[in-house]
Amino acid sequence: MAKKYIYGFFQAEDGIRDVAVTEFRRVLFRSNNNAEISFGSNPIQAIKDFGKFITARKRLIWLTQYLKTQPNSENFPFRNLSMEFLEGIQYGIKVFKGLTMKDIQYLSENLHVIALKRGCNNMCGYCYADAKPSKREMSWEDFTLITKGFKTLKKRLGSLPLFGENLPISKQKLIYTTTEVFYDADCMNIAIKDKKGKIYDMRQIVSEVYDSIGRKSCFDTSGWNPDNKLLQARAEEYAKYFAKPENMEKLNAFNLSFNTFNASYIASIRALQAKDVEKCQRLQNKFTDRIANAIFTFTPLLQHKNFGILIRSFGLNAQNASYFNYEAMLKLIYEVTNKLKALYKADLNGVQKYVKSSDDIKKYMDMVASKMNRIDNGLNSSGRMRQFMESFGIKEKMQNHDVMVEPLYQDLAQNGRYHRYLAHRLIDTDGKVYHMNYAMFFPTEIQLNIKDKTPTPKLANLKENYLITKEMINQKEELHAMSDFDY
């Protein structure tokens, strides 16, 4: 492997200064009252680990001085730094117990998902995650053990780009700077509890991600039943909360998904094919009422550039897809906008929650039109889509992701943390880490040290026979020239 050189800037003071000025015993054992930091209960091992931590800290202090002399330091990627040089800096952080710095660097780079809840009841035909109903969710304590663990490590490392923020692709694509808290769940249904039963919804969750690890998150929903009082009230609270710029700033995107693959709409087409016109219309109304209500509820968010309405359908060239293509989507958009306009008129003539004049109606409808001016036909065959297409006899050329599995895995096997194909990491609700690119998942041997490790539902498109081992991740690397210096 070619020798690598350091061009990076690190601010070692934050989170490290306390080690230098605090009496040894108090630092070593103060973890008794700290849920995130502990050097363990074995005094001999604790002293050894603390000694390694101190050595790593001294290296960081030396490194800070060294890097002041290097040009373009802000562009140096964390993946190019020898993790053996920093081994020990993670010691004492509970959630990383048993992991090397190479393990941590690998799981941190492009950390795209911390899955707080697994499963979804929507059963959308297009679902890339093939989500099924499930009640498996992470506790608030385990979630914050993860976020606070990353926060502590970031503080120790200073400005070292732990999550790959300065990689070229991260600057080009928003998805590489986002850490979502869901994989196969609708954000309207995400609300986790602590051990006392207190509920934390997306307001507290998004804030925790943003404040602790410095990453923006994402909010995705396909709407909810307007008669569900709990979800309707929750949505109204979200509308008020994220309407404030300082709160919307914590998200890279707030998306409402509107497409021809909703379960109610699909059921309406099946009813139509069975010549049950009344059932077809009832189910289609159920779907369009749901979307119109969601847009109306989120009216305060329309002014924000981060709020989007994601519209998807098959293109006009797809065979046997007349109920699910571009033209079918236009009809649904027409129906939803008419219903939305009726809701605004009713508001004007009623409580005037959002609409104070007819000019407001025009203003909001124009905003909605600008959010629905693009229909995405870029679909893929992962998850439930393949079965959906087969059930309706739909034929459309899509990328075969299976042909990518072997070359992706071989590159990982040969290059470990330096693999060429930049992908994402997912932390599942049981603390297991996966290598992902949405079309497929590779299991890894990395397991975070959280309390509840109850197995989670199997991920869609999981390539179980392609395990990414710690040996692959921890391949021997050449130390940088600076490791030869006396620090």
N, C-alpha and C positions, 0 to 999 in steps of 0.2 A: 504494500500500500504506500502510496506517495506520502512523503513527509508533509505535515500540515503546519501552518504557521498561525500565530495569533495576531489578529487585528481587531481588537474589541475594546470597549470601555466598560468598566465596572465600578459601581459606587459601593465600596465595601463598608461604609460607615453604618448605614441603616441596618439594624438587626444584628450587628456584629459587635458594636461598641460595648454593649452591655456585658459581653463575655470578658472583655479586657478590664472593666472597672468593677465587676461584681466578684465578691469573695467566692472562692472555688466551691465550697460545700453547698452554698446556697444556690448557685447556678446548677450544680450537678443534680441536686435532689429537690429543687423547687417544683418539679413536675407533680408532686403529690396533690397540688391544687390546680393543676392545669390539664385539661382533657386532651389537648393536642400534643403536648411535649412530655416525653418521659425517656430517661436513659435506663429504665428497667429497675427491677427490685434487687438484682444481684449486684452487690457493691463492687466486686472485683471486675465483672464485665462492664459495669457502668463506668468505672474509672478508665478501663481500656478504651471504651467507645468515646468517652469524653476527651481522652488524649488524642484520638484520631480526629475528633471534631476540631480541637484546638490547632492541630497541625494543618488541617484544611483551611481553617480561618487565617492562619499565618500566611499560607500560600495566596489567599485572596488579597490580603493586605499588600503582599509583595507584588501581586499581579496588577493591582490598582496603580501602583507606581510605574510598573513596567509599561503598561498600556498607554500611559500619558504621552509616551514618546512615539506611539504608532499612528500612522495616518489612516483615515477612513475607518476608524474603530467602530463606528456605529453600524457598519454593514457586516461586521463579522458574525456569522451564524453560530449559535450555540452548538450545533451538531458537529462542527469542526474542531471543537475544543476537546482535548484529552480529558475524559471523565475520571481517569485514574488520578489525575492531578488534583481533582476536587473530592475524591472519595473521602467520606467522613463528614462532609458539610451537612449531609442530610440526617446525621445521627441524632436521635432523641425525638424526631418527629414521628409520632405513633403510627400514622397512616402509611408511612413508608418503611416500616419495620421489615427487615429481611430483603429489601431492595437495594441494589447498587445504584450509583449515580448514572451508570449507563442505562439501567432499567428505567430510571426516572426520566432521563432525557428522552428516551424513546416514547414513553407514554405521554409525556408533556407536549411534544412537538405536534402542533395542530390538534390539540385536544378539543375535539368538536362536539362530543356528547358526554354528559354525565346523566345517565338515564335514571330519573327519579321515579318514574312510573312505567311499567310495562303493560301493554295491552290497550285495546280500544274497542268500543262497542259500535262504531260507525259502520264497519264492514264495507268500506268503499271498494268498488271493483278494481280501481287502479292502484290500490295501496302497495307501494314498493316494499313495505315492511311486512306484508301479509299479516297485519295485526289481528289478533283475536281477543275476545273479552278476557280480562285478567285483573286481579286485584293486587298483584305484586308491586310493592312500592318501597322506596327507601325511606328510612326514618329521618327526621330533621337532624338528629344527633349524628348519624352516619354521614349525611350530606355535609354538615358543617365541619365534621372531622376531616373530610376531604378538602373542602375549600380553605379551611384554616391551616391545614397542612401545607397546601400550595402557597398560601400567603406567607407563612413562616419561612419557607424555603426561598421564595422570591426576595424576602427581606434580607435573608442571609447573603444571597447572591448579588444584591444590589441591582444594577441595571442590565444584568445579563439576560438576554432575550429567551427565557425559559420555554415559551410556547411557540417559538419560531416566528415571532412577529416581524423580524427584519428579513426573512427569506423573500426573494424576489416575487414568488407567486403569492405570498401573503399580502404583498402590497398591491397586487393586481386583482385579486379576487376576494370579495367580502367574506365568502364562506370560510376562508382560512383564518379569519380573525374573530370568528364566532364560536362560542361554546354554548350549545343548546342543552336543555335539561330534559329532552325527550327524544325518543327514537320512533316508537310505534304508538305514541299516545297523543291525544288531542289536548292542547294546553288548557282548554276550558275544564278538563276533567282532572288536572293536576293540582292536588292540594294534599300535602303530606303532614304527618303529625309527629309531635315529640312524645316522649315517654309519659307525659302528663295529659296527653290528649289534645293539646293545643294545636290548632290547624294553621298551616302556613300555605298561602296560595302564591300565585305567580308574582304578586307585588313584592313579597318578602324574598322569594326565591331568586328573582332576577336581580334584586338589590344585593343579595348575598354574593352572587357570582361576580357582579360588577365591583363591589366594594372589597371583596377578599382577594380575588385573583386578577382583577383588572381586565376582565374580558366582557364584551357585550354578548347578550344572548339573543334569542329569537322567539317570537310568539306565533304559533300556527294553530288555526282552528278551521273547521269546516262548518261552523255554526252549531246550533243547539235547538232543541224543541222549545218554542216560545212558551209553552205551558209548563215547562220545568222551572218552578219558582226559584229554586236554589241557583241554577245556572244563569237564569235571567238576572237575578240580583247580583251575582258575581260579575257578569258581563258589564252591568251598569257601573259597578265599582271600578272595573278595569278601564272603562271609558273615561271616567273622571280622573283616575290616577295617571294613566298614560297620556292624557291630554296635556299634562304639564310637561313642558320641554325638558326639564331636568330629569324626569322619569323616563320619557321616551328616549332620551339620550342613552339609556342603559340597554337599549335594543338596537340591533342592526336592522331588524325588520319586524313588523307586526302584520301578519298575513291572514287574510280570509280566503280560504280555498273554495272556488266555485267551478264545478266541472260536470261533465256528463257521466261521471262514474259514481255518483252518490248512490247509496243503496236503495233509497226510496225511488229515485228516478229510474234505476235499473229495474226495480220491481214493477214500476209503471209500464215500462216497455214490455216486460213479460206478460203483464195483464192485457196490454194492447194486442200482443200476438195471440193471446188466448181469446181475443174478441170480447173482453170484459172492459168496455169503454168507461163505465162508471168508476170502476176500481182504478183504472189507469189515470183518470182525471183527478181522483181523490189523492192518489199517491204523488202525482206531479205537483198538485197544489201544496201538499205537505212540504215538498222540497223547496219550491219557490217561496213559500211563506217563510220558511226557515232562513233562507238567504236574505230576503228583503228585511226581515226582522233584525238579523245580525248587522246589516249595513246601517239600518236606522239606529240601532243601539250604539254603534260605534261612530255615529255622526261627529262627535267631538274630535275624532282622530283623523277625519278626512283631510284636514289642513296640513297634516304632517307628511313629509316626504317618505318617512319610514313605513307608513301605512299603505298596504297594497292589497288589491283583490287579484288573486292568482287564478286565471281562467285557462282551463285545459280541455282539449278535445282531440279527436283524430282529425287529420287533414282530409281534404276532399278526395285525395287519391286512394284512401284506404278502402278496400273492398268490403262490401256487406256491413258498412258502418254508418248507414244513413241516419240512424237514431242517435249516434254518438259523435258525429263529425262537426265540422265548422258551422254548417247551416243549422244543425240541431241546436248548437250552442247559441247561435244568434237568436233563435226563437226563445230560448230560456232567458237570455239577457233582456229581451224585449218584455217578457212577462214579469221578470223581477223588477225592472225599472218602473213599470206601471204600478206594481204593488207598492213599491217604495214611495212613489209620488203620492199614492193614496194615503199612506201612513203620514207623510209630511202634511198633507191637507187636513187630515184628522187631527194632527197635533196643533195646527194653526187654529182650528175651530174648537179645540179643547183646552188642554192644560198648557199648551205652548212651551213644552219642555225644551225644544230646539228651535222651533219656527215661530217667529214673531210677526212676519209679514210674508207676502207672496214673493217678495224679492229674495227672502231666505230660501224659499223652495227652489227657485231658479239657481241660486248660488250653490246649494248642496247638490242639486241634480247635475250641474256642470262639473262639480268636483268628482262625483261618482262616475260620470262619463269619462273623465280623464284617467280614472283608475281602471276602467274596463275597456280600454282602447286596444288591447292586444290579447289575442288568443294563442296560447302556446300549444304547438303540435309536437314538440320535442319529447316524445314519450319513450320509455324503455320497457323491456319485457320482464323486469325483475318483480319479485313478490307475486301478487295475485293477478297481475295483468295477463300473463300467459294463459291462465285458466279462463279468465274472463273472455279473452279473444276467441279461444276455442269454443266456448259455450255458445257464442253468437256467430261463429264461422267467419270472424273478421280476419282479414289478411292485410298485413302491413309490414313492410321491411323494417326490422329493428336490429340494433346491434346485439350480437351474440356474445354475452359477457363471459361465457364459459371458456372461450378460447384464450381469455386473458389470464386465467387462473395460474397455469403452469409458469409462464414467463414472469408473472408478478412474484410468485413464491420463490422461484429460482434466484431472482434478483435479491430478494430479502435474505435468502440462504447464503448468498455469496458476499453480500455487502452489509448485512445487518443494519445498523443505525444509519448507514450512509447510502441506503437504497435510492435508486434514481426516481422511482415512481412515488411522488409525494402524495400521501393519502392522509387519512384521519385516524384518530384514536377514539374509541368509545369505552367509557367506564360503565359497566352494567350495574343494575341495582344490587347485585351481590358482591360488587367490588372487583369483578374480573375485567380484564382489559382485552379489547379486540382491535385488530387492524381492519379498517373499513374504507370503502369508497362508495357506499350505498348499494352498489350492484352486487357486492359480495363482502363476506367477513372471514378473516382468518383468526382463529383462537390464538392466544398467547399464554405463556406460563406466568405472566404477571398477575398477581392478586394483591389488591390493596388490603391493608389491615383494618377493616371495619368490623363492627360487632356482628351484624346480621349477614351471614354468608349463605342464607337459604338459596338454593339454586333458582334461577329465573327461567322463564319460558325460552325455548330455543330461538335464536335469531334467524330470521329468514335468510336464505342463501348463505348459510354458514358452511364453510369448507372445512369440515371436521378433520379431514385427513391431512390438512396442511397447517400443522402446528408451528407457530413461531416460538422457538425455544429461547431460554435465557442465554444459552450458549451462542446462538446466532446473534443475539443482541449484544452480548458481551465479548464479541470477537476481539482478539488481541490487537491493540492499536499502538502505533509508534507514538511515544511521548513527544511533545513539542520541544523545540530547542531550549525553551525557557526552563524546562524541568532539570536541565543540567546545571542550572545556576544554584548558588547557595542562598536559600531564603530562610 
